[in-house]
Amino acid sequence: MAQIEYKDLLDAGVHFGHLTRKWDPRMAPYIFMEKNGIHIVDLNKTLSCMEQAEAALKAIVRSGRKIMFVATKKQAQEIVTEEAKRLKMPYVTDRWLGGMLTNFGTIRKSLKKLQSLEKMLKDETTVNNIAKRERLMLTREQEKLNRVLGGVADLTRLPAALFIVDVKREHIAVSEARRLGIPVFAICDTNSNPDLVDFPIPGNDDAYKSISLLTLAIGKAIEEGLMERKQDKDDQRLAEEEEAKRASDQRGEGEGEAEEAPRAAVEESDED
């Protein structure tokens, strides 16, 4: 598993927390000290938490399930979108729709509507037969749905876990996941409540460099899990092929013995 170095965390400013007056006392175990009115995150705790989170994410992905990335703050949108697309995982980076997890059936209806709109607007015959104003309205609706739901377009069932940047901002997503028993992995700054998530990663959730470093590390762990799953499938296929070949060889030997038996009986009768 790829390990983040202590120096990398320092260079990215992962240790910088919020102003001391804005802190959440439940983050106390993850705070190293206070300097110039700002809390400093204990990076040893960050490394330890990252290791636990990466191991758990690898296990989830290896079992063939999906991790949903959630980050709607501006400085996190680009990096989270790119990483989720690269790993072919669902993501929400524009706006979290209330009920996206707890009312998944309705979200699936909206996804079907998006798919039908895309199909309609790709059909030149249909497009040419509708009025320009109506076509413009349909295009706008498609763009709106695509912006909000484009990242979960291929999601057919609830994700196995959530990776969240900024627990306070994404409190609705955290609440829905907790209600459904879906584990949450999240970057927790000094103003967050780490008790709300299953795998808190203490660190700066505002700086682009910090978000980027931690998100890419999580992405690398997921990628390793996907590669291990592929290897498991290949090993299983080879084992099945070997078993089938062995069974075929055994059948061939059995047929050969069956042919030898009547031939031996004929030879014995000729001698008599």
Sequence and secondary structure as in RCSB ss.txt:
>XXXX:A:sequence
MAQIEYKDLLDAGVHFGHLTRKWDPRMAPYIFMEKNGIHIVDLNKTLSCMEQAEAALKAIVRSGRKIMFVATKKQ
AQEIVTEEAKRLKMPYVTDRWLGGMLTNFGTIRKSLKKLQSLEKMLKDETTVNNIAKRERLMLTREQEKLNRVLG
GVADLTRLPAALFIVDVKREHIAVSEARRLGIPVFAICDTNSNPDLVDFPIPGNDDAYKSISLLTLAIGKAIEEG
LMERKQDKDDQRLAEEEEAKRASDQRGEGEGEAEEAPRAAVEESDED
>XXXX:A:secstr
     HHHHHHHTTTEEEEGGG  GGGGGGEEEEETTEEEE HHHHHHHHHHHHHHHHHHHHTT  EEEE  SHH
HHHHHHHHHHHHT  EE S   TTTTTTHHHHHHHHHHHHHHHHHHH HHHHHHS HHHHHHHHHHHHHHHHHHG
GGTT  S  SEEEEE TTTTHHHHHHHHHHT  EEEEE TTS GGGSSEEEES SSSHHHHHHHHHHHHHHHHHH
HHHHHHHHHHHHHHHHHHHHHHHHHHHHHHHHHHHHHHHHHHHHHH 
